Amino acid sequence: MVEEYSPRPVPARALALSLPALAVPVVGALTFPDSLGEYGVLLWLLALVPIFLLAYYRGWRGVAAATATGMAVLSLTQVLVLVLRLPQPNWLMLLAVVIVYIGIALGVGWLSELLHRERWRAEQVSLTDPLTLLPNRRYATLVLYSEFSAAQRGRPLAIVFFDLDHFKAYNDRFGHTVGDDALRALGRVLTASTRHMNLSARYGGEEFLSVLSDCDVHGAVAFAERIRAGLRAESLRGGPLTLSAGVAVYQAMMDDTESLLRAADRALYEAKRSGRDCVRIADGTRQLEPDEHGESRTATQ
């Protein structure tokens, strides 16, 4: 399914910029206290740099970490000033700097978190089918590309194309509202039956795609049968709908994801040509056909 919101990791270059920003006021306070005088306190405003950098990547968590680190460095520096009997800063100005520092940190944290979440929501909208709330074709393509790369390194991969049988006639007879209910029902079945490590998406119209990582042909067929059974168990306003499925597994001669998709699409076409309401496997060596009870059985060409 579409991933949950989580802050991005902080790159090394952001941390590399944050360290000098904290080091400059410390060096100034301990090395040049007389030259800087009261203006040395203002150097502590450089400690805002880590706040802005970490807020950009981590939101509230980054702000909290940067603020805690800045306050710790400031406190330690002032202890060293007292221990070494260096000229003491203007404590009122230092207090004002601390108040400004915390106020800016809170403001940056609030704004950063707001922007992070709004961007995340926009990304989810672009990757989610609004009707079924399943991932859409764009997201499925991204996941399939990643899983295909893993399959080339040796991890098993299977995909299943699902298509609702006679869905256009169903829509024409009962109306698009009832048809939408049927699509949502299939979406619920797929969501309930798909493992977290796998993906089921609405690929377009009444066609759905499941990407099954670390799964062989037998597991993919069993999964397809669970989906068919789950849809039969749904109480649809327009009456029952059947489902055809095409299964394909990664094979070494496949050059790209399109090869795998075409194999599953051919298997789905074969399921449609064979009378629908069944599962077909792309390699053509085994088929599953419904018996008189509506269940599937294995057949060999």
C-alpha positions in Angstrom: 0.0 0.0 0.0 1.0 3.6 -0.2 3.6 4.4 2.4 3.0 6.3 5.6 4.4 9.7 6.2 7.9 9.7 7.6 10.6 12.4 7.8 13.5 12.2 5.4 17.0 11.3 6.6 19.4 14.2 7.1 22.2 14.2 4.5 25.8 14.5 5.6 26.3 17.9 4.1 23.5 19.4 6.2 25.2 18.0 9.4 28.6 19.3 8.1 27.1 22.8 7.8 25.5 22.6 11.2 28.7 21.8 13.1 30.6 25.0 12.1 27.5 27.1 12.8 27.6 25.8 16.4 31.4 26.0 16.6 31.8 29.7 15.6 30.0 31.2 18.7 31.8 28.8 21.0 35.2 29.7 19.6 34.3 33.4 19.8 33.1 33.2 23.4 36.2 31.3 24.6 39.0 32.8 22.4 38.0 36.4 21.7 35.8 37.5 24.6 37.4 41.0 24.9 37.4 41.8 21.2 33.8 40.8 20.7 32.4 42.3 23.9 28.6 42.3 24.1 28.3 41.6 20.4 29.7 38.1 21.0 26.3 37.1 22.4 24.8 37.8 19.0 27.1 35.1 17.5 24.8 32.6 19.1 22.2 33.4 16.5 24.3 31.3 14.2 23.0 28.3 16.1 19.7 28.9 14.2 21.4 27.4 11.1 21.0 23.8 12.3 17.4 24.5 13.1 16.6 25.6 9.6 18.6 22.8 8.0 17.2 20.0 10.2 13.7 21.4 10.0 13.8 21.1 6.2 14.5 17.4 6.4 13.0 16.2 9.7 10.2 18.7 10.6 9.5 18.9 14.3 12.0 16.1 15.1 14.8 18.1 13.4 13.9 21.3 15.2 13.8 19.5 18.6 17.2 17.9 18.0 18.8 21.2 16.8 17.3 23.2 19.7 18.4 20.7 22.3 21.9 20.6 20.9 22.1 24.4 20.6 21.0 24.9 24.2 23.4 22.3 25.4 26.3 23.9 23.6 25.3 27.3 24.9 25.1 26.1 28.5 28.4 24.3 28.3 30.1 27.3 26.8 28.9 29.6 29.6 30.0 27.1 32.2 33.5 27.2 30.7 33.4 31.0 30.6 32.8 31.0 34.4 35.3 28.3 35.1 38.0 30.0 33.1 37.1 33.4 34.5 36.7 34.9 31.1 34.7 38.2 30.7 31.1 37.4 31.3 28.5 38.2 28.7 25.6 40.6 29.2 23.2 38.2 30.8 20.1 40.2 29.8 21.2 40.1 26.2 22.0 36.4 26.5 18.5 35.8 27.9 17.0 37.8 25.0 18.9 35.7 22.5 17.7 32.5 24.1 14.1 33.7 24.0 14.5 34.7 20.3 16.2 31.4 19.6 13.4 29.3 21.1 10.7 31.4 19.5 12.2 31.1 16.0 12.7 27.4 16.6 9.1 26.9 17.4 7.9 28.9 14.4 10.3 27.1 12.1 9.2 23.7 13.5 5.5 24.5 13.0 5.9 25.8 9.5 8.2 23.0 8.5 5.9 20.3 9.8 2.9 21.9 8.0 4.8 22.0 4.7 6.1 18.4 5.1 2.6 17.0 5.7 1.0 19.0 2.9 3.6 17.8 0.5 3.1 14.2 1.7 -0.6 14.5 1.2 -0.1 15.9 -2.3 2.2 13.0 -3.1 -0.4 10.5 -1.8 -3.1 12.0 -3.9 -1.0 11.7 -7.0 -0.3 8.0 -6.1 -3.7 6.9 -4.9 -6.9 5.9 -6.8 -9.6 8.1 -5.3 -12.4 5.6 -5.8 -10.9 2.4 -4.4 -8.2 4.1 -2.2 -5.7 1.6 -3.7 -2.4 2.7 -5.1 -2.8 3.8 -8.7 -1.0 2.8 -11.9 1.8 5.3 -11.4 2.6 3.9 -8.0 2.3 0.3 -9.1 4.8 1.0 -11.9 7.3 2.4 -9.5 7.0 -0.6 -7.2 7.1 -3.1 -10.0 10.3 -1.5 -11.4 11.9 -1.9 -7.9 10.7 -5.5 -7.5 11.8 -6.4 -11.0 15.3 -5.2 -10.2 15.2 -7.5 -7.1 14.0 -10.4 -9.2 17.0 -9.9 -11.6 19.2 -10.4 -8.5 17.5 -13.7 -7.7 14.3 -12.9 -5.6 11.1 -14.6 -6.9 8.5 -12.3 -8.3 5.0 -12.9 -9.6 2.3 -10.5 -10.8 -1.5 -11.0 -11.3 -3.7 -9.0 -13.6 -7.4 -9.0 -12.5 -10.3 -7.9 -14.6 -14.0 -7.8 -13.7 -16.0 -9.9 -16.2 -18.7 -8.1 -18.3 -18.2 -4.9 -16.3 -19.3 -2.6 -19.1 -22.6 -4.5 -19.4 -22.9 -4.4 -15.6 -22.5 -0.7 -15.6 -24.9 -0.1 -18.4 -27.6 -2.2 -16.7 -27.3 -1.0 -13.1 -25.6 2.4 -13.5 -22.2 3.8 -12.7 -23.0 4.2 -9.0 -23.5 0.5 -8.6 -20.5 -0.1 -10.8 -18.4 2.1 -8.5 -19.6 0.1 -5.5 -18.4 -3.1 -7.2 -15.0 -1.5 -7.9 -14.7 -0.4 -4.2 -15.7 -3.9 -3.1 -12.9 -5.5 -5.1 -10.6 -2.9 -3.7 -11.6 -3.9 -0.2 -11.0 -7.6 -1.0 -7.5 -6.8 -2.4 -6.6 -4.7 0.5 -7.6 -7.4 3.0 -5.8 -10.2 1.2 -2.5 -8.4 0.1 0.4 -8.7 2.4 2.1 -5.5 3.5 5.3 -6.4 1.6 3.2 -6.8 -1.6 1.1 -4.4 -3.6 -2.3 -4.4 -5.1 -3.3 -1.4 -7.3 -6.0 -0.2 -9.6 -4.3 -0.3 -13.0 -7.0 1.3 -15.0 -10.8 1.0 -15.4 -11.9 -2.4 -14.1 -8.4 -3.8 -14.3 -6.2 -4.4 -11.2 -2.6 -5.4 -10.7 -1.0 -7.3 -7.8 2.8 -7.3 -7.4 3.8 -10.3 -5.3 7.3 -10.2 -4.0 9.1 -13.4 -3.1 6.3 -15.4 -4.5 6.2 -18.4 -7.0 3.5 -19.4 -9.4 1.7 -21.6 -6.9 1.5 -18.8 -4.4 0.3 -16.3 -7.0 -2.4 -18.7 -8.2 -3.5 -19.3 -4.6 -3.6 -15.5 -4.1 -5.7 -15.0 -7.2 -8.2 -17.7 -6.1 -8.5 -16.0 -2.7 -9.4 -12.7 -4.5 -12.0 -14.5 -6.7 -13.6 -16.1 -3.7 -13.5 -12.9 -1.7 -15.3 -11.0 -4.5 -18.0 -13.8 -4.7 -18.6 -13.4 -1.0 -19.3 -9.6 -1.4 -23.0 -8.6 -1.4 -23.1 -6.3 -4.4 -26.2 -4.2 -5.2 -26.2 -5.3 -8.8 -25.7 -8.9 -8.0 -22.6 -11.1 -8.1 -19.7 -10.3 -10.4 -17.0 -12.8 -11.6 -13.3 -12.1 -12.0 -10.7 -13.3 -14.5 -7.0 -13.3 -13.6 -3.8 -13.7 -15.5 -0.6 -14.8 -13.6 3.0 -14.3 -14.7 6.3 -14.9 -12.9 9.6 -13.4 -13.6 11.8 -15.4 -15.9 15.5 -14.8 -16.7 14.8 -14.0 -20.4 12.6 -11.0 -19.5 14.5 -7.8 -20.2 12.2 -5.3 -18.5 8.9 -4.9 -16.6 7.0 -4.6 -19.9 7.9 -8.2 -20.7 6.4 -9.3 -17.4 3.3 -7.2 -17.8 2.8 -8.5 -21.3 3.0 -12.1 -20.1 0.4 -11.5 -17.4 -1.8 -9.6 -19.9 -1.6 -12.6 -22.4 -2.7 -14.9 -19.5 -5.6 -12.6 -18.7 -6.7 -12.6 -22.3 -6.5 -16.3 -22.3 -8.8 -16.4 -19.2 -11.3 -14.1 -21.0 -11.1 -16.2 -24.2 -11.7 -19.4 -22.2 -15.0 -18.3 -20.8 -13.9 -15.9 -17.9 -14.2 -16.5 -14.2 -10.9 -18.4 -14.1 -7.2 -18.0 -13.6 -4.6 -18.6 -16.3 -0.8 -18.8 -16.1 1.3 -17.1 -18.7 3.6 -19.9 -19.6 0.7 -22.0 -20.9 1.7 -25.2 -19.3 -0.9 -25.2 -16.6 -4.4 -23.7 -16.4 -7.0 -23.4 -13.8 -10.6 -23.8 -14.8 -13.8 -23.5 -12.8 -15.6 -26.8 -12.1 -19.4 -27.2 -11.8 -19.2 -25.8 -8.2 -17.5 -22.6 -9.4 -14.1 -23.6 -7.9 -11.0 -23.8 -9.9 -9.2 -27.0 -10.9 -5.8 -27.6 -12.6 -5.7 -28.5 -16.3 -2.8 -29.1 -18.6 -2.6 -28.1 -22.2 
